[in-house]
């Protein structure tokens, strides 16, 4: 039994050797890539090394004479024209600014007192943003302490209500009435009274 096992094991070894002898020797090919017109790199010993090349370069074998190495074609005297590339700018800054605008606008819309509305509106404009021409936003701005902001809100609401019905008629009427009766600016008082007549 032991003799048979040794025989079969030895037979396997001989087959493996026979297969290994049939394989041809594979010679490695070195490939380097170089951008057009890029400078060559030099090693500390003074030999130049191709930085990059689009074509494969075979190195000399020890049995070949020197000078049989693949020579890289020299660049033409005329500089090559580069094709224009379209670069898309990062939208990180724009997105951050838009998020800040929406955050400040949300704070304005959740305010309830005139003082809080005035502070939030001033913070919004100081950050360099413009108020959107929407009924809800302009309705909040009617409560601003500054008559200039309130007057601009009345003008914007005049334009909006030419194409849209008023969303919160009782609140709008109440705030316009306060401006009509208590605003220090005569133009704001007149504009508020005219808009109030229109929505009735």
Long-range contacts (C-beta under 8 A, 24 or more apart in sequence): 29-56, 29-58, 30-56, 30-57, 30-58, 30-59, 31-56, 31-57, 32-56, 32-57, 34-72, 36-75, 36-80, 37-75, 37-79, 37-80, 100-127, 101-127, 101-129, 104-129, 105-129, 105-132, 105-137, 108-137, 108-140, 109-136, 109-137, 109-140, 111-140, 114-143, 114-144, 114-145, 115-145, 117-141, 117-143, 117-144, 118-143, 118-144, 118-145, 118-146, 118-149, 121-149, 131-156, 133-159, 133-160, 134-160, 135-160, 135-161, 135-164, 135-166, 135-167, 135-168, 136-167, 139-167, 139-168, 139-171, 139-172, 139-175, 142-172, 142-175, 142-176, 142-179, 143-175, 147-183, 147-184, 147-185, 147-188, 148-185, 150-179, 150-183, 150-188, 151-183, 151-185, 151-187, 151-188, 151-191, 154-179, 154-188, 154-191, 154-192, 154-195, 155-191, 157-195, 158-191, 158-194, 158-195, 158-198, 161-195, 161-198, 161-199, 166-199, 169-199, 172-199, 173-199, 173-200
